[in-house]
Amino acid sequence: MSEMHRVELRLPTGEASGGVSALLERSSREAALFVFGHGAGAGMRHPFMEAVAGGLAERGVATLRYQFPYMEQGRKAPDRAPVLVETVRAAVAEARRLAPGLPLVAGGKSMGGRMTSSAAAQGPLEGVAGLAFFGFPLHPAGRPSRERGAHLSGVGLPMLFLQGSRDPLAKLFLLRPLLGALRAPAALHVVDGADHGFHVLKRSGRTDAEVVEELCERMTRWVRDVVAGS
């Protein structure tokens, strides 16, 4: 079992005065550091973010979680995309500073993942070897479309998509062909019966905690493969 420790810090950003809050979760045996952005409706301390960060740290993947400025300031509406992308870039730069020499992967839950891929499509994220998404939001609920995934063709990094089969924000019949057409390697792991928040129905016979374990196991294997190939 890895010895784990957590550090609370401030992440300097160009848009948010005084920066934003961040949490660095490290362990005594580390293969990589995951720069982990939160979803639109909940911040970095959401129980799902906490559970994933803990599960990854136990398996040797450190995490740097961070707030987007609107969440830090207590606003409900997300910042404009340029501000979100700028925050992703600031978080990646801080990860390089905090853990020099440790391989980096980046991504996040829902919006945090999509803003990370948007940043990578606009220009290289220095030091990042791959991107991982927990519930990539391909389209709004009830309005199936590939539009929000169009920028993925501009990402030149290996990607991992962790998706629930009941996710109303990413219909698999749209996501699968989109990923199959990408130049960069894109792995898809589907959690049967899970929704966008990776909750499963009681009748599935599984618990949300078991789903988190599955997600962390799959991501850890992917991270080690990406790091070995970089």
C-alpha positions, 0 to 999 in steps of 0.5 A: 500500500502506498503512503499518501499525502495531500497538499492544499495550494494556490494555483496562479492564473491570469484571469482569477485575482489571487489564483484559485484553490488546488489540491495535490494528492501524492503517494510514495510510489508514483508513475505519473501525475494527473491534472484533474479538472472538475465538471460544470456543476461541482468543484474539485471537492465533489465526492466523485473527484475525491474518490477518484483522486484517492483511488488513483493515489493508491495505485501510484497516480498522483493528482492535481485537482483545481478550481475553475475561477467561477467555482472559486468565486461561488458563481453558478455559470461557468466562465467563458471557454478562453478563461477555462482553457487558460486555467487548464494551461495554468494547472499543467504548468503548475504540475510541471513545477510541482513534480519536475521529471514526473510524467503528466497526463491531463483531463477531467470530469465532464467539462473539465475534460472537454476544456482540457482537450480544447486546450490541447487542440489549440496548442501543445500542453507541455509535458503532457503525454496523454488525456483522460476523460471521465464522462466526456460531454459530447452533446447536451442532454436530449440533443445528440450531436458530435459537434462538441467532439469536433476539436478532438481531431486536432489533439495529437495525444493518446486519449482515454474515454471512460463513459457510462452506458446510460450517459445522456451527454454522450450517446455511444452510437455517436461517440464510437465512430468519432473516436474511430476516425481520430488520428491519435490513439483513443481508447474507450472504456464503457461502464455498463449501467452507469450514468454521466455521474457514474452512478449505477442502479441498485438492480445492477448489483453493483455500488458506485464505489465499485464503479470508481474502483473499476475506473481507477484500475482502467485508468492506471493501466492506461497511464502506465501504457502511455508513460511507457510509450512516451 
